[in-house]
Structures are given as C-alpha cells and as structure tokens.
Amino acid sequence: MSQKIAVVTGAGSGIGRAVSLALVRQGYVVALAGRRETALRETAALAGEFRSQALPIVTDVTDADSVRRLFDEVVARQGRVDLLFNNAGQGAPAVPLDELSVEKWQQVVNVNLTGAFLCTREAFRVMKAQSPRGGRIINNGSISATTPRPNSAPYTASKHAITGLTKSCALDGRPFDIAVGQIDIGNAATHLTARMATGVLQADGSVATEPTMDVNHVGQAVLTMAGLPLDANVLFLTIMATQMPFVGRG
C-alpha cells in the first residue's frame, strides 16, 4: 500500500489540526472529524497542495450513530482505516469540586472518554475485518492524568480513564494486529493554552506563567508513533515544554 488512511477527531483546531496537517504532508489521506464544518474546512485549506488528501466529515464523537457513519464513509471512500488519532476533548471551568455541575461533569466524560471509546470500537470493527488486517490507534491522553492541576477533576478523571482504555485496548488488539498507544502532552501552544502567558493557578496556590511549545512538535511525535510497523508500538509517549512546572517541585 502506497498511501495510508487516517481518522483524526477534533481536527478543526489545536492539536487535532496540527496532527492532521502533519499526516497529510507525510502522504496520508486524513478524515478530518469534528462538530464544526467551517473549522474542518479551514484545516483542509491549510493543507495547501495536499488539500485533496484532507476529507472533512462532520462528526459528533459522543453519538454512536454519528461515529458509525464516520467510519462507514471513510471505508466506502478509501477502503480501509490504518490509523485513528483519538483527540477530541474538552475541559471544564476550574471551579471547586462542590460547585461543579453534574451536567458539566457528564459533558467532559462524554467527549473525552465515551467519544474515544466509540471511535475505538468502530476502528476495531474495521481493522479486524480489512485486508491486510490491523492498524494503529493513538489516544491523546494528558500529563494531567497523573499530575493534575487544581480544580480539574472532570478532565483529570477522564484522561486517567483514557490510560486504562489504552492499556486494555492494547491487550485486546494484539490478536488482530491492532497496536494501541497514547501520547501525553504538556503545554502545546494552542488557543486552550493561551492563558499560560498571563498566569495559571499552581498547586501551592500561587499564580505563575508557564512556557509552551510549538504544537507542531506534537504532530511530529504522532508521526513517529504512527510510522512504526505494527509489530512495534509506543505504548506511552510524553511530550512537553521543557521548562514547564511538571516534574519535581516545579
């Protein structure tokens, strides 16, 4: 096969956009999945000369039928799926836990965890049946899964659960040549991390600015993981801004 087929969720902005563009420039055909058609088309336009390899498909990852339609359309148009990057996600307002609404908790878990499950389930269905069999799934976790920020319970819990999903699916995928891994990202420069420049709450109660890194480094890291043969797997990879307060005392 000269060209591989990828599905990227949350492809309309940030990390999803950067990874999608890295993949198309590497020769992949990429299904750009997300809720906002305009944003998906903007990502496709940024692919420039590779625009024909970027396929916007409006998808709600929290809806099982929508996710099924996404994968069915990709298979109908391209014949297979070689790579899934489970990236779609969201956070919640940084409020004390007793002030967090049940609705906001459920919204974050539905997107970050249930969405990843639904996409993984469809990817397994397709990858088990296609020929050549198998493929790769990369989940976007977070360093917050093990080292949370203050007032981040919904996001942290959902990303901690992604680690469990990654390990379980890596095991379940073995008999079918499906490799499953996870990338944990710290402070990639996107609209979601713009607040780092003005200061964010630290564990000791202080407010401090934090460095960020070019989001395109994440795209290159995903390419490294995706470029391995299916008999090799990066189970977990952490990429972060070198100077961010994460390891040690910060």
Steps between C-alpha positions, in 0.01 A plus 500: 500500500646834396255717694362456849163618627461683833209627706565797729232622740489859617677591176359850478753670728800469729671164535255325268569751225878480545499119493270490198727733303810301599334181378384635163846645435639155571274353232199382702142550393342647814134505596458823695231430759339763719177681576573828318502471121651846450796418725556167325504673163751752635727213600464347155584834337818525707618175342570700184628276222389198704142626523360204307626266775301679772135390527277704735227283654270662758482266799379506859725255685248469784237359262543132409309533173707801394823314572378195307419722201849652517674165472256366244561803280877469528490131409259567212727770358846367586455129563661475844623680814866474596517756780262655751612798707249540784547868570161663553474633853396782728549628851278654764516833684761491776253525787499329842367145477188574705407773251535278193171409334415141417420613145853639449655183647298282262580723203875467554485125559276450196742678266835397647427140596181374339595668172836323498329171578247538220769582244724219624212253476439594137871490421523149644202393290662629182860400573408141592312449174721677246780348296783537582361471851581737786591862556606745766307706755663791683312656790560859607540468874650769721772545759209618718389136524771440761592855605180706511458873521283649775123478441528266202310189612289438185790542258750314717264210569410461134865506391597255773229274359650538151815337635292200606332495160838509329640209700188288468468555126871441445445158653176428315648615170794259504325204332387726213822695431353815651762705684368749757707773664464835672663840477499721811548866419605788719448866405481484121432851374134510394207728577435283806842580649504873419425570866843361593654832394303695760529252784321187620426366846770274644468224759642724775232764438725738311439624148785465253563529129602180325698437182339329203640311201416511130196280438667369184738299719196294600429431134854374452476282810180339374668438164779318681251277681292444188802420284594183686414159354210332678732256677642796698309744718559810708261427785550839669684811387524829691580821315506828690646846520841440660475778758140450608438429872418130483778281637652548845380792706429717194 
